[in-house]
């Protein structure tokens, strides 16, 4: 079953309207992490022996504003992007209007109706995890495999911990699945795992720890301030701003990311411990047409 408070179309339209993209809400984290993701995808493709050229057909699921499309389109790869948000698709059309090798469509993954075996490579960059309805997710996996050519590849870049902690809370727009669950979802539909790359995210995780520590510090300090001075919430908020100005906090956060970026780059090439991350790339090769979904009639 899906999560009742989550309407995908509305959620992603609002995310784009608010932030100008469908990635991290924190702009600093987005600008740091997105280039690393691009490098990680390229590293995973190369390590899997997948090299795209002008004859290749690629499908980018949940393409967003087209950051991953841009990388491959400039190398003359024929790229098709789909996204659930009509506003995002419109933005993508504008961004790639001078690229005859780029097509962008507004569609849900489970409803896309491309012909069987249309694409050499299909990518999902933290997209499939946002299909929270179990039936829609199963249908989407079958559909992704269906449109991939036999011998083609599917690159899945998703949250995929080794184990899910008891009572672990996730946002309403994420359905958290283990590494084994992701592997089973594709191998049961005629694919085999050929490569795995673990994303360290040292910078992002360190920044999250810093933010939590800072929030905890202010919570304790402001609680003490309230108890001693009996002031209102507005005064507490002003005290917080004076204690650590936004500009100073911004530079501290940037320094944290700058210091740790070499480590994140290093671990794109050196294997990162599998049990130390929740985010990984799994590359599958399609061996056969999934038996559980009827072929699409052209």
C-alpha positions as YAML, in Angstrom:
chain: A
units: angstrom
residues:
- id: 1
  name: UNK
  ca: [0.00, 0.00, 0.00]
- id: 2
  name: UNK
  ca: [1.06, 3.58, -0.59]
- id: 3
  name: UNK
  ca: [1.56, 6.25, 2.03]
- id: 4
  name: UNK
  ca: [-1.72, 8.21, 2.33]
- id: 5
  name: UNK
  ca: [-0.21, 11.69, 2.71]
- id: 6
  name: UNK
  ca: [1.92, 11.44, -0.42]
- id: 7
  name: UNK
  ca: [0.57, 12.46, -3.82]
- id: 8
  name: UNK
  ca: [3.52, 12.12, -6.25]
- id: 9
  name: UNK
  ca: [2.32, 14.57, -8.90]
- id: 10
  name: UNK
  ca: [1.60, 17.35, -6.43]
- id: 11
  name: UNK
  ca: [4.70, 16.69, -4.32]
- id: 12
  name: UNK
  ca: [7.21, 16.88, -7.19]
- id: 13
  name: UNK
  ca: [5.50, 19.84, -8.84]
- id: 14
  name: UNK
  ca: [5.81, 21.70, -5.53]
- id: 15
  name: UNK
  ca: [9.42, 20.61, -5.02]
- id: 16
  name: UNK
  ca: [10.34, 22.00, -8.44]
- id: 17
  name: UNK
  ca: [8.36, 25.20, -7.92]
- id: 18
  name: UNK
  ca: [10.06, 25.82, -4.57]
- id: 19
  name: UNK
  ca: [13.66, 24.84, -5.37]
- id: 20
  name: UNK
  ca: [13.97, 24.93, -9.16]
- id: 21
  name: UNK
  ca: [14.88, 21.25, -9.26]
- id: 22
  name: UNK
  ca: [13.77, 17.94, -7.72]
- id: 23
  name: UNK
  ca: [16.96, 17.15, -5.80]
- id: 24
  name: UNK
  ca: [18.01, 18.01, -2.25]
- id: 25
  name: UNK
  ca: [16.08, 20.87, -0.66]
- id: 26
  name: UNK
  ca: [19.36, 22.19, 0.78]
- id: 27
  name: UNK
  ca: [20.95, 24.05, -2.14]
- id: 28
  name: UNK
  ca: [24.48, 23.72, -0.76]
- id: 29
  name: UNK
  ca: [24.12, 19.94, -0.44]
- id: 30
  name: UNK
  ca: [22.54, 19.74, -3.91]
- id: 31
  name: UNK
  ca: [25.45, 21.61, -5.52]
- id: 32
  name: UNK
  ca: [27.95, 19.41, -3.68]
- id: 33
  name: UNK
  ca: [26.31, 16.03, -4.16]
- id: 34
  name: UNK
  ca: [25.00, 16.26, -7.73]
- id: 35
  name: UNK
  ca: [28.45, 16.40, -9.42]
- id: 36
  name: UNK
  ca: [29.58, 13.48, -7.23]
- id: 37
  name: UNK
  ca: [26.56, 11.48, -8.37]
- id: 38
  name: UNK
  ca: [27.42, 12.21, -11.99]
- id: 39
  name: UNK
  ca: [30.97, 10.99, -11.41]
- id: 40
  name: UNK
  ca: [29.70, 7.90, -9.59]
- id: 41
  name: UNK
  ca: [27.37, 6.99, -12.45]
- id: 42
  name: UNK
  ca: [30.18, 7.40, -14.97]
- id: 43
  name: UNK
  ca: [32.50, 5.28, -12.80]
- id: 44
  name: UNK
  ca: [29.88, 2.54, -12.45]
- id: 45
  name: UNK
  ca: [29.23, 2.45, -16.20]
- id: 46
  name: UNK
  ca: [32.94, 2.27, -17.01]
- id: 47
  name: UNK
  ca: [33.55, -0.45, -14.42]
- id: 48
  name: UNK
  ca: [30.67, -2.41, -15.93]
- id: 49
  name: UNK
  ca: [32.14, -2.16, -19.42]
- id: 50
  name: UNK
  ca: [29.27, 0.05, -20.63]
- id: 51
  name: UNK
  ca: [30.34, 2.71, -23.11]
- id: 52
  name: UNK
  ca: [27.64, 4.78, -24.81]
- id: 53
  name: UNK
  ca: [27.97, 6.38, -28.24]
- id: 54
  name: UNK
  ca: [25.80, 8.07, -30.87]
- id: 55
  name: UNK
  ca: [24.14, 4.75, -31.70]
- id: 56
  name: UNK
  ca: [23.12, 4.09, -28.09]
- id: 57
  name: UNK
  ca: [19.58, 4.57, -26.79]
- id: 58
  name: UNK
  ca: [19.34, 5.65, -23.15]
- id: 59
  name: UNK
  ca: [16.33, 6.16, -20.88]
- id: 60
  name: UNK
  ca: [16.64, 8.34, -17.77]
- id: 61
  name: UNK
  ca: [13.82, 7.66, -15.31]
- id: 62
  name: UNK
  ca: [12.66, 10.65, -13.27]
- id: 63
  name: UNK
  ca: [14.99, 12.91, -15.23]
- id: 64
  name: UNK
  ca: [14.22, 16.05, -13.22]
- id: 65
  name: UNK
  ca: [15.64, 19.18, -14.82]
- id: 66
  name: UNK
  ca: [18.04, 17.07, -16.87]
- id: 67
  name: UNK
  ca: [21.43, 17.08, -15.10]
- id: 68
  name: UNK
  ca: [22.11, 13.48, -16.13]
- id: 69
  name: UNK
  ca: [20.60, 13.94, -19.58]
- id: 70
  name: UNK
  ca: [23.01, 16.82, -20.14]
- id: 71
  name: UNK
  ca: [26.07, 14.65, -19.53]
- id: 72
  name: UNK
  ca: [25.12, 12.04, -22.10]
- id: 73
  name: UNK
  ca: [23.40, 14.29, -24.64]
- id: 74
  name: UNK
  ca: [26.60, 16.29, -25.11]
- id: 75
  name: UNK
  ca: [28.29, 13.01, -26.13]
- id: 76
  name: UNK
  ca: [25.63, 12.53, -28.86]
- id: 77
  name: UNK
  ca: [23.89, 9.66, -27.06]
- id: 78
  name: UNK
  ca: [20.18, 9.42, -27.92]
- id: 79
  name: UNK
  ca: [18.55, 10.14, -24.57]
- id: 80
  name: UNK
  ca: [14.91, 9.90, -23.55]
- id: 81
  name: UNK
  ca: [13.90, 11.32, -20.19]
- id: 82
  name: UNK
  ca: [10.61, 10.82, -18.39]
- id: 83
  name: UNK
  ca: [9.31, 12.57, -15.31]
- id: 84
  name: UNK
  ca: [6.08, 12.60, -13.34]
- id: 85
  name: UNK
  ca: [6.07, 16.41, -13.09]
- id: 86
  name: UNK
  ca: [4.69, 18.24, -16.12]
- id: 87
  name: UNK
  ca: [6.44, 21.44, -14.98]
- id: 88
  name: UNK
  ca: [9.79, 19.66, -14.87]
- id: 89
  name: UNK
  ca: [9.24, 18.19, -18.33]
- id: 90
  name: UNK
  ca: [8.49, 21.66, -19.67]
- id: 91
  name: UNK
  ca: [11.76, 22.93, -18.17]
- id: 92
  name: UNK
  ca: [13.64, 20.02, -19.74]
- id: 93
  name: UNK
  ca: [12.13, 20.74, -23.14]
- id: 94
  name: UNK
  ca: [13.41, 24.31, -22.89]
- id: 95
  name: UNK
  ca: [16.85, 23.23, -21.70]
- id: 96
  name: UNK
  ca: [17.38, 20.76, -24.54]
- id: 97
  name: UNK
  ca: [15.46, 22.41, -27.35]
- id: 98
  name: UNK
  ca: [18.65, 22.57, -29.44]
- id: 99
  name: UNK
  ca: [19.45, 18.87, -28.92]
- id: 100
  name: UNK
  ca: [17.77, 16.69, -31.57]
- id: 101
  name: UNK
  ca: [19.02, 13.59, -29.74]
- id: 102
  name: UNK
  ca: [16.97, 14.38, -26.58]
- id: 103
  name: UNK
  ca: [13.32, 13.50, -26.00]
- id: 104
  name: UNK
  ca: [11.46, 14.25, -22.78]
- id: 105
  name: UNK
  ca: [8.07, 12.80, -21.82]
- id: 106
  name: UNK
  ca: [5.62, 13.32, -18.96]
- id: 107
  name: UNK
  ca: [4.81, 9.87, -17.57]
- id: 108
  name: UNK
  ca: [4.83, 7.64, -14.54]
- id: 109
  name: UNK
  ca: [7.34, 4.79, -14.80]
- id: 110
  name: UNK
  ca: [4.69, 2.12, -14.33]
- id: 111
  name: UNK
  ca: [2.62, 3.68, -17.13]
- id: 112
  name: UNK
  ca: [5.29, 4.40, -19.76]
- id: 113
  name: UNK
  ca: [4.42, 2.70, -23.04]
- id: 114
  name: UNK
  ca: [7.65, 2.54, -25.02]
- id: 115
  name: UNK
  ca: [7.98, -0.53, -27.25]
- id: 116
  name: UNK
  ca: [9.67, -3.65, -25.92]
- id: 117
  name: UNK
  ca: [13.47, -3.60, -25.87]
- id: 118
  name: UNK
  ca: [13.81, 0.08, -26.83]
- id: 119
  name: UNK
  ca: [16.84, 1.07, -24.76]
- id: 120
  name: UNK
  ca: [20.43, -0.06, -24.32]
- id: 121
  name: UNK
  ca: [20.74, 1.56, -20.88]
- id: 122
  name: UNK
  ca: [18.11, 2.65, -18.36]
- id: 123
  name: UNK
  ca: [19.07, 4.77, -15.35]
- id: 124
  name: UNK
  ca: [17.19, 5.44, -12.12]
- id: 125
  name: UNK
  ca: [18.96, 8.04, -9.99]
- id: 126
  name: UNK
  ca: [17.09, 8.00, -6.65]
- id: 127
  name: UNK
  ca: [13.75, 7.73, -8.44]
- id: 128
  name: UNK
  ca: [12.30, 4.23, -8.06]
- id: 129
  name: UNK
  ca: [12.52, 4.60, -4.27]
- id: 130
  name: UNK
  ca: [9.84, 7.28, -4.53]
- id: 131
  name: UNK
  ca: [7.22, 4.82, -5.80]
- id: 132
  name: UNK
  ca: [5.73, 4.06, -2.41]
- id: 133
  name: UNK
  ca: [2.75, 1.96, -3.54]
- id: 134
  name: UNK
  ca: [3.85, -1.68, -3.61]
- id: 135
  name: UNK
  ca: [1.72, -2.66, -6.62]
- id: 136
  name: UNK
  ca: [2.88, 0.36, -8.64]
- id: 137
  name: UNK
  ca: [6.49, -0.41, -7.68]
- id: 138
  name: UNK
  ca: [6.27, -4.02, -8.91]
- id: 139
  name: UNK
  ca: [4.64, -2.88, -12.13]
- id: 140
  name: UNK
  ca: [7.32, -0.20, -12.61]
- id: 141
  name: UNK
  ca: [10.16, -2.73, -12.22]
- id: 142
  name: UNK
  ca: [8.57, -5.02, -14.81]
- id: 143
  name: UNK
  ca: [8.05, -2.10, -17.15]
- id: 144
  name: UNK
  ca: [11.67, -0.93, -16.77]
- id: 145
  name: UNK
  ca: [12.96, -4.41, -17.60]
- id: 146
  name: UNK
  ca: [10.50, -4.72, -20.49]
- id: 147
  name: UNK
  ca: [11.77, -1.61, -22.30]
- id: 148
  name: UNK
  ca: [15.43, -2.62, -21.84]
- id: 149
  name: UNK
  ca: [17.04, -4.56, -24.67]
- id: 150
  name: UNK
  ca: [18.13, -8.12, -23.97]
- id: 151
  name: UNK
  ca: [21.82, -7.75, -23.16]
- id: 152
  name: UNK
  ca: [21.17, -4.14, -22.15]
- id: 153
  name: UNK
  ca: [21.75, -2.64, -18.72]
- id: 154
  name: UNK
  ca: [19.79, -1.03, -15.91]
- id: 155
  name: UNK
  ca: [21.63, 1.27, -13.49]
- id: 156
  name: UNK
  ca: [19.82, 1.68, -10.17]
- id: 157
  name: UNK
  ca: [21.17, 4.38, -7.84]
- id: 158
  name: UNK
  ca: [18.95, 4.26, -4.74]
- id: 159
  name: UNK
  ca: [18.86, 4.13, -0.96]
- id: 160
  name: UNK
  ca: [19.57, 0.46, -0.28]
- id: 161
  name: UNK
  ca: [20.90, -0.31, 3.21]
- id: 162
  name: UNK
  ca: [22.11, -3.79, 4.10]
- id: 163
  name: UNK
  ca: [19.55, -3.81, 6.90]
- id: 164
  name: UNK
  ca: [16.72, -1.51, 7.90]
- id: 165
  name: UNK
  ca: [16.85, -0.55, 11.56]
- id: 166
  name: UNK
  ca: [13.76, -1.36, 13.63]
- id: 167
  name: UNK
  ca: [11.32, 1.56, 13.75]
- id: 168
  name: UNK
  ca: [13.44, 3.53, 11.27]
- id: 169
  name: UNK
  ca: [11.49, 6.57, 10.10]
- id: 170
  name: UNK
  ca: [11.53, 7.65, 6.45]
- id: 171
  name: UNK
  ca: [9.81, 10.56, 4.71]
- id: 172
  name: UNK
  ca: [6.40, 9.87, 3.22]
- id: 173
  name: UNK
  ca: [7.88, 10.12, -0.28]
- id: 174
  name: UNK
  ca: [10.40, 7.28, 0.17]
- id: 175
  name: UNK
  ca: [9.82, 3.55, 0.37]
- id: 176
  name: UNK
  ca: [13.02, 2.23, 1.92]
- id: 177
  name: UNK
  ca: [14.20, -1.16, 0.61]
- id: 178
  name: UNK
  ca: [17.27, -3.19, 1.48]
- id: 179
  name: UNK
  ca: [20.04, -4.03, -0.94]
- id: 180
  name: UNK
  ca: [18.74, -7.60, -1.11]
- id: 181
  name: UNK
  ca: [15.20, -6.40, -1.91]
- id: 182
  name: UNK
  ca: [16.49, -4.31, -4.83]
- id: 183
  name: UNK
  ca: [18.53, -7.21, -6.17]
- id: 184
  name: UNK
  ca: [15.60, -9.61, -5.86]
- id: 185
  name: UNK
  ca: [13.24, -7.16, -7.61]
- id: 186
  name: UNK
  ca: [15.37, -7.23, -10.76]
- id: 187
  name: UNK
  ca: [16.73, -10.77, -10.73]
- id: 188
  name: UNK
  ca: [13.17, -12.10, -10.46]
- id: 189
  name: UNK
  ca: [12.42, -10.24, -13.69]
- id: 190
  name: UNK
  ca: [15.20, -11.71, -15.79]
- id: 191
  name: UNK
  ca: [18.24, -9.60, -14.81]
- id: 192
  name: UNK
  ca: [21.56, -10.34, -13.16]
- id: 193
  name: UNK
  ca: [23.69, -8.06, -10.98]
- id: 194
  name: UNK
  ca: [27.05, -7.32, -12.62]
- id: 195
  name: UNK
  ca: [28.46, -4.41, -10.61]
- id: 196
  name: UNK
  ca: [28.02, -2.51, -7.36]
- id: 197
  name: UNK
  ca: [29.40, 0.86, -6.28]
- id: 198
  name: UNK
  ca: [28.86, 2.13, -2.75]
- id: 199
  name: UNK
  ca: [28.46, 5.90, -2.35]
- id: 200
  name: UNK
  ca: [30.35, 7.14, 0.71]
- id: 201
  name: UNK
  ca: [28.54, 10.49, 1.16]
- id: 202
  name: UNK
  ca: [31.05, 11.44, 3.87]
- id: 203
  name: UNK
  ca: [30.57, 15.15, 3.25]
- id: 204
  name: UNK
  ca: [26.76, 15.02, 3.26]
- id: 205
  name: UNK
  ca: [26.65, 12.85, 6.37]
- id: 206
  name: UNK
  ca: [29.15, 15.06, 8.22]
- id: 207
  name: UNK
  ca: [27.08, 18.11, 7.33]
- id: 208
  name: UNK
  ca: [23.94, 16.40, 8.61]
- id: 209
  name: UNK
  ca: [25.71, 15.61, 11.90]
- id: 210
  name: UNK
  ca: [26.87, 19.22, 12.20]
- id: 211
  name: UNK
  ca: [23.35, 20.55, 11.56]
- id: 212
  name: UNK
  ca: [21.85, 18.20, 14.17]
- id: 213
  name: UNK
  ca: [24.50, 19.14, 16.74]
- id: 214
  name: UNK
  ca: [23.92, 22.84, 16.09]
- id: 215
  name: UNK
  ca: [20.16, 22.43, 16.38]
- id: 216
  name: UNK
  ca: [20.58, 20.50, 19.65]
- id: 217
  name: UNK
  ca: [22.90, 23.18, 21.02]
- id: 218
  name: UNK
  ca: [20.45, 25.98, 20.27]
- id: 219
  name: UNK
  ca: [17.52, 23.96, 21.59]
- id: 220
  name: UNK
  ca: [19.25, 23.60, 24.97]
- id: 221
  name: UNK
  ca: [20.49, 27.19, 24.99]
- id: 222
  name: UNK
  ca: [17.12, 28.65, 24.02]
- id: 223
  name: UNK
  ca: [15.30, 26.47, 26.55]
- id: 224
  name: UNK
  ca: [17.56, 27.89, 29.24]
- id: 225
  name: UNK
  ca: [16.97, 31.40, 27.93]
- id: 226
  name: UNK
  ca: [13.22, 30.92, 28.05]
- id: 227
  name: UNK
  ca: [13.30, 29.55, 31.58]
- id: 228
  name: UNK
  ca: [15.51, 32.35, 32.89]
- id: 229
  name: UNK
  ca: [14.06, 35.34, 31.05]
- id: 230
  name: UNK
  ca: [10.51, 34.19, 30.28]
- id: 231
  name: UNK
  ca: [10.77, 35.55, 26.73]
- id: 232
  name: UNK
  ca: [8.63, 34.65, 23.73]
- id: 233
  name: UNK
  ca: [9.58, 32.50, 20.74]
- id: 234
  name: UNK
  ca: [10.39, 35.52, 18.56]
- id: 235
  name: UNK
  ca: [13.02, 36.70, 21.04]
- id: 236
  name: UNK
  ca: [14.54, 33.22, 21.11]
- id: 237
  name: UNK
  ca: [14.71, 33.16, 17.31]
- id: 238
  name: UNK
  ca: [16.44, 36.54, 17.30]
- id: 239
  name: UNK
  ca: [18.90, 35.29, 19.92]
- id: 240
  name: UNK
  ca: [19.69, 32.30, 17.71]
- id: 241
  name: UNK
  ca: [20.43, 34.55, 14.74]
- id: 242
  name: UNK
  ca: [22.74, 36.70, 16.82]
- id: 243
  name: UNK
  ca: [24.58, 33.70, 18.25]
- id: 244
  name: UNK
  ca: [25.48, 32.22, 14.86]
- id: 245
  name: UNK
  ca: [24.67, 34.49, 11.88]
- id: 246
  name: UNK
  ca: [23.40, 32.75, 8.74]
- id: 247
  name: UNK
  ca: [26.40, 33.88, 6.72]
- id: 248
  name: UNK
  ca: [28.86, 32.41, 9.22]
- id: 249
  name: UNK
  ca: [26.90, 29.16, 9.34]
- id: 250
  name: UNK
  ca: [26.95, 28.99, 5.53]
- id: 251
  name: UNK
  ca: [30.74, 29.32, 5.42]
- id: 252
  name: UNK
  ca: [31.22, 26.73, 8.17]
- id: 253
  name: UNK
  ca: [29.08, 24.29, 6.19]
- id: 254
  name: UNK
  ca: [31.04, 25.04, 3.00]
- id: 255
  name: UNK
  ca: [34.34, 24.42, 4.79]
- id: 256
  name: UNK
  ca: [33.09, 21.04, 6.03]
- id: 257
  name: UNK
  ca: [32.21, 19.98, 2.49]
- id: 258
  name: UNK
  ca: [35.45, 21.36, 0.99]
- id: 259
  name: UNK
  ca: [37.59, 19.46, 3.52]
- id: 260
  name: UNK
  ca: [35.77, 16.17, 3.00]
- id: 261
  name: UNK
  ca: [35.29, 16.28, -0.78]
- id: 262
  name: UNK
  ca: [38.66, 14.60, -1.54]
- id: 263
  name: UNK
  ca: [37.55, 11.62, 0.55]
- id: 264
  name: UNK
  ca: [34.26, 11.34, -1.33]
- id: 265
  name: UNK
  ca: [36.16, 11.51, -4.63]
- id: 266
  name: UNK
  ca: [38.64, 8.90, -3.44]
- id: 267
  name: UNK
  ca: [35.91, 6.43, -2.53]
- id: 268
  name: UNK
  ca: [34.44, 6.62, -6.02]
- id: 269
  name: UNK
  ca: [37.52, 4.70, -7.15]
- id: 270
  name: UNK
  ca: [38.42, 2.79, -3.99]
- id: 271
  name: UNK
  ca: [35.73, 0.33, -2.78]
- id: 272
  name: UNK
  ca: [33.80, 1.78, 0.15]
- id: 273
  name: UNK
  ca: [32.67, -0.70, 2.85]
- id: 274
  name: UNK
  ca: [29.32, -2.11, 1.82]
- id: 275
  name: UNK
  ca: [27.86, -2.00, 5.32]
- id: 276
  name: UNK
  ca: [28.86, 1.63, 5.93]
- id: 277
  name: UNK
  ca: [26.50, 3.28, 3.48]
- id: 278
  name: UNK
  ca: [22.81, 3.31, 2.63]
- id: 279
  name: UNK
  ca: [23.27, 4.67, -0.90]
- id: 280
  name: UNK
  ca: [24.65, 2.50, -3.68]
- id: 281
  name: UNK
  ca: [24.64, 1.91, -7.43]
- id: 282
  name: UNK
  ca: [23.55, -1.51, -8.63]
- id: 283
  name: UNK
  ca: [24.10, -2.30, -12.31]
- id: 284
  name: UNK
  ca: [22.01, -5.10, -13.81]
- id: 285
  name: UNK
  ca: [22.22, -6.85, -17.16]
- id: 286
  name: UNK
  ca: [18.98, -8.00, -18.76]
- id: 287
  name: UNK
  ca: [19.16, -11.67, -19.64]
- id: 288
  name: UNK
  ca: [15.54, -12.31, -20.69]
- id: 289
  name: UNK
  ca: [12.09, -10.77, -21.12]
- id: 290
  name: UNK
  ca: [10.22, -10.76, -17.77]
- id: 291
  name: UNK
  ca: [7.61, -13.51, -17.84]
- id: 292
  name: UNK
  ca: [5.26, -11.71, -15.46]
- id: 293
  name: UNK
  ca: [4.35, -8.83, -17.79]
- id: 294
  name: UNK
  ca: [2.82, -9.16, -21.27]
- id: 295
  name: UNK
  ca: [4.71, -7.72, -24.20]
- id: 296
  name: UNK
  ca: [3.73, -4.27, -25.40]
- id: 297
  name: UNK
  ca: [1.91, -4.29, -28.73]
- id: 298
  name: UNK
  ca: [3.38, -1.77, -31.12]
...
